[in-house]
Amino acid sequence: MNWYEEEVADLIQRRDAMPYEPQTIFYGSSTIRMWDTLCDDFKDCQPVNLGFGGSTLAACVWFFERIVAPVKSPNTMFVYAGDNDLGDGRKPEEVFIFFEQLVGKMNHYFPGMPWYYISIKTSISRWNIDDKIRYANELIAAKIKTQDNITFLNIYNAMLDENGYPNAAFFEEDGLHLSKEGYEVWKEALGTLCLPAK
């Protein structure tokens, strides 16, 4: 995990320099990190962007105590990770184990707090592992059904076109990262769930 150290250290500095005490945590991979308009899109919720590039769900668990746990009194969190784990060749079952570990961290540090897991998105560049993406989502969604304070937020279907393939308009040229239009889809999906600051 050493390759994340520089970005994690910078992320912690930016978190601690926020002009307010964050109420809504956005945590995960570059899909979160590259959401440049996030703080404006959810300004009424006092958000903090705690995404770090290339991160896996495994890395999100590993760095949880350093990145997320110090946030004092959040009222909700949105997590997006798992995409890069599968892209790196991990199996859906492994991603599920990392998710279970994340649940354990959340229950320890923020017991009872409602939070959301954003489903792993399909994409043009990873269409070849779409079966693994769907299976990992199924495993995680089934686990979430047994929990009282977690919601599975299905973004997978919203990223498809009318033919059931990844909608090219929602992705950058690399076929992986979201375009401005893609982030608009996510903003609409998450907007009504983001709780106003206390």
N, C-alpha and C positions, 0 to 999 in steps of 0.2 A: 504493500500500500504506500510505499515511500514516494512513488511518482505523483501522488496527490498532495504532498506536504505543502508545497509552495502555494498552491491555490487554496488549500484549506486554511492556511495561516492568513492569507489575504481576506478570505471570506469571514473569518472570525473578527478581524479588524473592522471590516465594513459593518458587520452585525452590531458590534459594540459602539459604533459611531452613529447608529440610527438616531434621528431626532426625537423619537418616541419609543416607548416600550412596545415591541411588536405584539400584536394580538393574534395575527394569522400567519402561520408558518407555511412557506412553500419550500419543499425539500426534495432533492433528487438530482437527476442527471442534467445534461446540457439543455434538454428541452425546457427545463425550469430556468437554468442559468441564462439562457439566451433570450428569455422573455423580457425584452427591453422595456416594454410598457407596463409590466406587471404592477409596479407600485402605483402607477396612475390608474390602471384599470380597476384596482381594488382599494383605492385610497381610503375609502370610508371604513375599511376593515383593518387599518394599520398593519399592512403586510410587511414581511421580510422575505427576501429572496435568498434562500440558502442552497441553491443549486450549485453543483460544481461539475465541470466538464469531464465527460467520459466516465462519470461515476456509475458504478454498478449497484445493485441492491445490496450486494455483499459489502461494498464500500460505505454505503449509507448506514449499515449496521455498525461497521467498524468505527466510524467517526461520530456516531450519534452523541456520545458523551461530550465531545468537544464542540460540536456544531449546534446541536439542537437542545440538549439538556439544560444549558445555561439560560435559555429564554425563560424569563421569570413567571409570567402569568398569561400564557396564550389561551385563547378560547377554542381554537381549532387548528388543524393542520391538513395540508394537501401534499401527498407524496406521489412522485412519479419516478419509478426506477424499475429495472428488470429487463429493459430493452437491451442494454449493453451486455448484460450477463449472457443472454441468449446469443447476441451477436459475437461474443467471444467464444462461443461453443459450449457453454454450460447447458445442462439439460433442464427442462421445465421443473422436474422434481427438485433440483438444486435451488432454483429460484424460489420455489415454494418454501424450502427450508429457511432461506434467507428472510422471506416474508414473515415466517413464524418467529424468527429471532427479532425482527423489527417490532412485531406485536408485543413481544416480551419487554423490549425496551420502553415502548409507549406505556404499557401497563405499570411499569415500575416508576417512571418519571412523571407521567401525566395520567394517573389512574382516573378512569371515567370520562376523560375529555373526548368529545366527539371528533373524529377525524376521517379523512377520505383517502382511499387508495385509488389513484387514477389508473385504469387498466392499461396494459402495455399496448401501445399503438402499433398497427401495421404500418408498413412504409414501402416505398418503391424499392429501396436498396436492400431491404430484408424480406422481400416477398418470398424468397426461397426458403425461409424458415417460418413462414406464416402458420404452418401447422403447430409448430412449437410455441409460437406466440399465443395462439388460441387455447392450447392445452394449459399453458402456464396461467392464463387468465381464468380458465375454468377451475383449476385447483385453488387459486387464491379466492375467487368468488365464493366457492363452497365453504372455505374456512371462514370468510367474513360473515356468512349467514349464521354462524354459530356465536358471533360476537354481538354485544349490545351497542357498542359505541363506535363501530367502524362501518362505513358505507363504501361499497364498491361502485365506483363511478365509471360506467362503460363509455369510453371515448372511442373504442375500436370502430364501432359501426359508423360513427360520425365522420371518420376519415376516409370512407369509401365513396366511390362514384356510383352512378346508376347501374353499372355492370358488375359491381361487387369487387372492384379493384381499388387500390389506393388512389385517391384523387390527386392528380399531379398539381392542381392549383394550390393544394395545402402544403406543398413541400418546396424547399429550396432546390437548387440545381443538383445537389448531392443526393437527392431522393430520400434523405433521412431526416434532416432538420426541418422544422416548421417554417413556412412562409408567413408573411403578415396575415394572409387569408386564413392560414391554419390556426394562428393564434386567436383570430376572431372567433373561430369555432370553439376553441377552448375557453375563451372569455365568456361566451354565451352559456356554455355548459356549467361553468363553475360560479358564475356571477350570482345566481340566486341562493347559492349555498354558503357564500362568504358572509360571516356574521359581522354586523357593525361593531366597531370598537366600544368597549364598556365605558 
